[in-house]
Amino acid sequence: MSEQSDSHGPHGHDHDHHPHDRGERGHDHRDGRWARVRHQLKHLVTPHSHETMDKIDSALETSREGMSTLWLSLGILGLTTVIQAGIVVLSGSVALLGDTIHNAADAMTAVPLGIAFVLGRRAANRRYTYGYGRAEDLAGIAIVLTIAASSALAAYEAVDRLLNPRDVTHLWAVAVAAVVGFIGNEWVARYRIRTGRKIGSAALVADGLHARTDGFTSLAVLLGAGGVAIGWRWADPVVGLLITLAILLVLKDAAREVYRRLMDSVDPALVDAAEQALLGVDGVLDIGQVRMRWIGHALRAEADIVVDPHLTVVQSHDLAVAAEHALIHAVPRLTAGTVHTDHLPYGNDPHRGLAHHGA
């Protein structure tokens, strides 16, 4: 016999009070009865919602936070780029030019991410049955390509300046622009990373890491200005090349994050938490396979549990619902799960009809 419990949606309260949660969630199974009473009382005060509109509202709130972060980042980086671009024209510094190009590219990454967040608000339909959350992964690809293009342009300008040296003027202004670039990028990095981790957006976190490295490369422009000040004309284009190398390191990290998301990678600790939560459900005798994947900035799970073969269909279904409930409480950003109930060996193998389809 097998039962399934499909999505009941996110719950409208904190996920830290379920009686089956383990470890840092602070519930001891020796106190299980009292914990269940407290859990039920809290449900009466803050009931679980199973309505589709509640799921949509939750996603909208998350997307609004992401959009706010993106547009504010765009404004800060845009202002930083304008200031630096003016000083590039004034000074002719190729190192500052490379930094300006990359800051401009970083600002423009807000566009694909913004489109992804807007698409992610659309409800699932019969063609896109899981919704449009994967648009964030496509945005991640666009960001990687943008970083790659900016690194190529910065490298070209630096090599050209090495082969065709030109004087750099207004070194004090170049130094000021370098500090402005660092401050702008570090502020944006902190804001993007914090929001990205809060809402579970890998693309936004990757973009924040990109901005953080940009901040330190902005400071490298000071080295080029200092070298030129003591007569080393080659210092400015060499720093431009070093900035290009730094951009390539960011490219590697961002590409790895996007690749993992496209390959449905999740933190193994989340799988451990899910397995412990399932084993903590009264009536679950064992567990089988547990799978999770990101859909945008939300997780979905599939899990197999082993139950007593003499349970009724209703009892089996109730147990599957309890297991899904425990999963939602134990795994951050998990919004839905499908739980398959299997039973201890009893009579003929119920899966024999699937044997010829392979593992």
Secondary structure, 3 states (H helix, E strand, C coil): CCCEECCCCCCCCCCCCCCCCCHHHCCCHHHHHHHHHHHHHHHHHCCCCCCHHHHHHHHHHHHHHHHHHHHHHHHHHHHHHHHHHHHHHHHCCHHHHHHHHHHHHHHHCHHHHHHHHHHHCCCCCCCCCCCCCCHHHHHHHHHHHHHHHHHHHHHHHHHHHHHCCCCCCCHHHHHHHHHHHHHHHHHHHHHHHHHHHHHCCHHHHHHHHHHHHHHHHHHHHHHHHHHHHCCCCCHHHHHHHHHHHHHHHHHHHHHHHHHHHHCCCCCHHHHHHHHHHHHCCCCCCEEEEEEEEEECCEEEEEEEEEECCCCCHHHHHHHHHHHHHHHHHHCCCEEEEEEEEEECCCCCCCCHHHHHHCC
